[in-house]
Each structure stands twice: as C-alpha cells, then as structure tokens.
Amino acid sequence: MKILHLDSSIQADTSASRLLSAAVVDRLRATHDTTDLAYRDLAIAPLPHLTLPGLATDLAATVLDEFLGADIVVIGAPMYNFGIATQLKSWFDHILVANRTFRYGESGVEGLAGGKTVIVAISRGGIYSDGPAIPNEHAESHLRAMLGFIGITDAVFVVAEGVAYGPAQREAALQEAQAKIDRLLPLPVAA
Ligand SMILES: Cc1cc2nc3c(=O)[nH]c(=O)nc-3n(C[C@H](O)[C@H](O)[C@H](O)COP(=O)(O)O)c2cc1C
C-alpha cells in the first residue's frame, strides 16, 4: 500500500498533530505491507497559494498525482484561528481539481477520489466537541467538507483537544488520541 503523509504544523518537536500523524504512520507501517511512503511537510516546504497559472505547473501535477496514487493519506492538521493551516488549505487547493477529483453533472457533484483511506490527526488548543465553542469549529468540518466533496466520505479523525489547557489535559488528550489510533489500526482491509 502507498501512504502519503502530510504535516502542516508550524511547530516542530512540540507539535501534537505531528506526534499523532507520525504515530498513525508508525502503526500503519507496523501492521500493513506499506511499499511506498511519500512525505510532505507543508509548513517547511509550503505549496504556492492558488493562482490559475499555478495549477498548470509541474509541481501541481506532482502533488495531484501523489494524492491520486496513494492508498492511504495521513494528514496532520493543527487548528489555527478556528480553521486549518493556510499551508494545508493550499494543498487542498491543489487536489480539488475539476474532472480529476470531482466533476459536476446534471445531477450535481460527483466525487472521483473515493476508495482511499484518509486518517486525519487534528490538534486544537480549546475544546470544540462540547460546550459553547462547538459553532467555532471550522477545521474538522472544513476537512470533512473538502474530502467528502471529492468522494472521501469515510475519513477517520483522531482528535486531541484542549491541549492548551495545561500539561495534564494535553497528556490526557494525546493518550486518548493514541488509544484511538491503536483501536483503528490495523485497518480491516487486505494489507
Ligand atoms: C497561530 C495559532 C493559532 C491558534 N488558533 C487556535 C484556535 O483558533 N483555536 C484553538 O483551539 N487553538 C488554537 N491554537 C492552538 C493550537 O490549535 C494547538 O496548539 C495545536 O496543538 C496546534 O497544533 P500543533 O501542536 O500540531 O502545532 C492556535 C495556535 C497557534 C500557534
């Protein structure tokens, strides 16, 4: 299986989303026959912002082909200012491409990129799964919308939240996320 691993945190060693996306990939490699692993650090090597000429470059073709060729996509996604990192949005701008990953027809939109396994590791400082901040969650919901639009309606989200509430909450959130990773993998498909 071919894995595409993306990170987008602007932090390095202290990044929770990097820790979790790496944990997902480690477990995938331990439990599946992974023939190929491509890695993109979108914070260190950001893709250009969306422009019309920019969609016709060799880099854009490489990024799209890399996504289309992957069986499993693992995405590290920190919440910044209630949404995803701008660098991760730029990556999505390169893969949401008409007639490649979606098309419009008389009955509406059709996603063309279904059949992949997508695992997203989200980290967020606050708590959005419950309480007054629920309506301010625009990272996971945006990711679900973009992935669903291209036919990936069953993406799995591993979330560590409240990591800014102090070391104890951060540790508990990371442990809970790790436990979800351990339950999730190996995937119930032929390796
Ligand atoms: C620039 C910036 C903006 C942030 N915005 C939010 C936010 O809107 N909501 C939130 O809950 N946490 C916010 N945080 C906290 C991050 O979501 C939290 O630190 C998360 O762990 C970041 O992912 P990382 O650890 O992989 O870098 C922000 C952090 C930074 C650095």
Ligand as a Chemical Component Dictionary entry (heavy atoms), coordinates in Angstrom:
data_LIG
# 
_chem_comp.id                   LIG 
_chem_comp.type                 NON-POLYMER 
_chem_comp.pdbx_formal_charge   0 
_chem_comp.three_letter_code    LIG 
# 
loop_
_chem_comp_atom.comp_id 
_chem_comp_atom.atom_id 
_chem_comp_atom.alt_atom_id 
_chem_comp_atom.type_symbol 
_chem_comp_atom.charge 
_chem_comp_atom.model_Cartn_x 
_chem_comp_atom.model_Cartn_y 
_chem_comp_atom.model_Cartn_z 
_chem_comp_atom.pdbx_ordinal 
LIG C1  C1  C 0 -1.257 30.721 15.355 1  
LIG C2  C2  C 0 -2.076 29.828 16.246 2  
LIG C3  C3  C 0 -3.457 29.906 16.209 3  
LIG C4  C4  C 0 -4.206 29.075 17.013 4  
LIG N1  N1  N 0 -5.570 29.145 16.953 5  
LIG C5  C5  C 0 -6.304 28.319 17.717 6  
LIG C6  C6  C 0 -7.725 28.359 17.662 7  
LIG O1  O1  O 0 -8.351 29.112 16.925 8  
LIG N2  N2  N 0 -8.426 27.506 18.457 9  
LIG C7  C7  C 0 -7.798 26.620 19.279 10 
LIG O2  O2  O 0 -8.477 25.864 19.959 11 
LIG N3  N3  N 0 -6.455 26.552 19.354 12 
LIG C8  C8  C 0 -5.711 27.383 18.586 13 
LIG N4  N4  N 0 -4.355 27.317 18.638 14 
LIG C9  C9  C 0 -3.734 26.263 19.438 15 
LIG C10 C10 C 0 -3.427 25.074 18.540 16 
LIG O3  O3  O 0 -4.577 24.553 17.951 17 
LIG C11 C11 C 0 -2.737 23.997 19.359 18 
LIG O4  O4  O 0 -1.535 24.498 19.891 19 
LIG C12 C12 C 0 -2.459 22.778 18.499 20 
LIG O5  O5  O 0 -1.839 21.797 19.292 21 
LIG C13 C13 C 0 -1.577 23.168 17.330 22 
LIG O6  O6  O 0 -1.145 22.015 16.660 23 
LIG P1  P1  P 0 0.356  21.527 16.794 24 
LIG O7  O7  O 0 0.568  21.193 18.256 25 
LIG O8  O8  O 0 0.440  20.355 15.918 26 
LIG O9  O9  O 0 1.249  22.651 16.355 27 
LIG C14 C14 C 0 -3.577 28.143 17.865 28 
LIG C15 C15 C 0 -2.177 28.073 17.881 29 
LIG C16 C16 C 0 -1.431 28.905 17.081 30 
LIG C17 C17 C 0 0.061  28.781 17.109 31 
# 
loop_
_chem_comp_bond.comp_id 
_chem_comp_bond.atom_id_1 
_chem_comp_bond.atom_id_2 
_chem_comp_bond.value_order 
_chem_comp_bond.pdbx_ordinal 
LIG C1  C2  SING 1  
LIG C2  C3  SING 2  
LIG C2  C16 DOUB 3  
LIG C3  C4  DOUB 4  
LIG C4  N1  SING 5  
LIG C4  C14 SING 6  
LIG N1  C5  DOUB 7  
LIG C5  C6  SING 8  
LIG C5  C8  SING 9  
LIG C6  O1  DOUB 10 
LIG C6  N2  SING 11 
LIG N2  C7  SING 12 
LIG C7  O2  DOUB 13 
LIG C7  N3  SING 14 
LIG N3  C8  DOUB 15 
LIG C8  N4  SING 16 
LIG N4  C9  SING 17 
LIG N4  C14 SING 18 
LIG C9  C10 SING 19 
LIG C10 O3  SING 20 
LIG C10 C11 SING 21 
LIG C11 O4  SING 22 
LIG C11 C12 SING 23 
LIG C12 O5  SING 24 
LIG C12 C13 SING 25 
LIG C13 O6  SING 26 
LIG O6  P1  SING 27 
LIG P1  O7  DOUB 28 
LIG P1  O8  SING 29 
LIG P1  O9  SING 30 
LIG C14 C15 DOUB 31 
LIG C15 C16 SING 32 
LIG C16 C17 SING 33 
# 
